[in-house]
Structure formats: structure tokens, C-alpha cells
Amino acid sequence: MAAIAGVAPGELRGVLLALGYRAVIEEDNEFFIAKPRRRGTQPRAGARARPPREGHPFAKLKELKFA
């Protein structure tokens, strides 16, 4: 895993922690657990959909008409 990330094996712990994994130590073994992901596309309570800003690429895409 360290080779895939392009870091030395001793640096892998810091990379995993920076990515949001939690370190868990049980019986002298350390392993990492990912934080839970939010499921679904439901907006947060009280969140409003905002229109894209003028000149933003997504605002321009919304103006396109496809056949």
C-alpha cells in the first residue's frame, strides 16, 4: 500500500490519518477504519438549492439546449 501511495512504509500511517482514517489499536495490532460515508442525495435539513453563479461553467451548461 505504501508503494502505491508513493511513500515510505513509515510515512503511510500519516497519509492514512490525513485521509480521514481512524487508527484502532487492539492487542498490539494497529489497523485503520474509514469514517462512515453519508448515503443518499437528500439535502441537509434547512439547506437550500442555490442557482449557479453568473459566468460559472455550470450556469452556461444549463443554458444549452439539446435536441
Phi, psi and omega in degrees: 000322179296321179295321179296320180284345179077030179234165176289151181306326179290340181268350184298323180301314180296323179294314180297319178295321179293333178278358176101006177283151176259137176273130177237130181244122176226124177049053178067012175247134178250130174222168187240139181239133178287147176288150183297143177269150175281134181259152174084172181246018179291131177291157177296156178298130179084357181280140178246145175284129180255141176291151179297146179295149178300133179086354179286143182306324180289330175294321178292320179297324180295331181284340182292142176246126179254147181284000000 
